[in-house]
Amino acid sequence: MKIAVAGTGYVGLVAGVCFAEVGHTVTCVDIDEKKVKIMESGVSPIYEEGLEELMQKNNATGRLHYTTDYQSAYKDADAIFIGVGTPEMPDGSANLSYIATVCRQIAESVEKDCLVVVKSTVPIGTNDKVEQFIQDFLTHDVKIEVASNPEFLAQGTAVRDTLHAARIIIGTESEEAEAKLMEIYEPFHLPIVSVKRRSAEMIKYACNDFLALKISYMNDIANLCELAGADIEDVAKGMSYDARIGAKFLNAGIGFGGSCFPKDTKALRFQAKQFGYELKTVDACVEVNTKQKTRLFEKAKKRMITFDGLKVAVLGLTFKAGTDDLREAPSSENIKLLLEQGAHIYAYDPAGVPRAKMQFPEDPIGKGEMHYVESPMEALDQAAVCFVFTEWEEIKAVSPADYKKQMRIPLVYDGRNLYALEDMKAAGVEYYSIGR
């Protein structure tokens, strides 16, 4: 089938590449000519395991194309998937301006009957508006139907999550639209859950917010464990055997970040208020996560007289391992606070430095200084304190003895609970983690 994909971020590019991988002919559309040229050369603009290899493979087969010419991509497509961003507005609502722009382009370009599929995370009822918006601006006498097909990929495992998804969610309002989406996804050989459009939109938010709730709940319990003398890892282990709870998303830490959970919790909370309803569980989730991100900084602030002029090692910048994404990363909040206190930060991350430099240039910032280094050991060398923010394998490889040997003061605040308490104590490291 001939498919066009609008947007080449995590959602659009991964979807387009995976559609090509299963045999469809795909054209990915982006407004950035430089980005298109990079993708045509087989280089991925995002850090995602396995993505670049599939791009090169399907570029070579001729099934995968990239363009800024949306008119040629949309005019004779059998289906157009919308995968552009829906960033958070100041009030927590979703910004749908990119969706609207693509819809206008589709309406003015399509020259044959076409299925428009919204993969972007959008407020409940958006697909109805998309269909009406396209109908309002249609240039040619063609039939357009709109379907919802939310994505459930996780950054760092996006390709695997797409090709081997637990299920595919499709939301349609007609048998024809349902049949076409079923045909598109048939080569994936995955379970398909077919519902109405509004239910599909809600499923996306309900899933993401449930997982965010699970994380915040465990962090809340972890904070209580510290006060009560319990160990959150023991608690999580005991909980994991309960099939009703499951073993995933039980790791306590410094809160969730990234492009989905922070945005989607706020967006669903905003939508509920629009309906006159208060989602108290989601409100609590957001509040817990906001405080959790800087919990270790507050501990360190009580321990230290000052950070002014001190070398501070930061291990990990991205919101999690396996991605170069710093959106809503706990490291960012802590770095801002440390720089305000006059810290001289030496940061290491195997993938996130280029994006971090856009946020924190390698120059004096206020009283503080920002530096980026090539290894954890360089960051730790003569540091007075270390913060661990991301669970990269390169950071896990640092041993307790390394902290003792490299640091001026072996003082470690670990937001990922990477080390056993007894091992750090035996190595002579003053060690603070979450919930232990």
Protein Blocks (a to p, Z undefined) as FASTA:
>chain_A
ZZddehjafklmmmmmmmmmnopacddddfblklmmmmmnopafbdcehklmmmmmmmmn
opaccdfblmlmmmmgfbdcdfbdcdddfkopacfklmmmmmmmmmmmpccdcddddfbd
cdehklmmmmmmmmmmombdcdddddddddfbdehilmmmmmmcfbdcdddfbfklmmmm
mmmmmmnopacddddfklmmmmmmmmmmmmmmmmmmmmmmmmmmmmnopafklmmmmmmm
pmknopghkagcebjedjklmmmmmmmmmmmmmnopacfklmmmmmmmmmmmmmmmmmmm
mmpmbfghpacddehjbfbehiabfghiaklmmmmmmmmnopacddddfklmmmmmmmmc
cbdehjbccdddfbfklmmnopabdcdfbfcfklmmpcfklmmmmpmblcdddfklpacf
klmmmnopacddehZZ
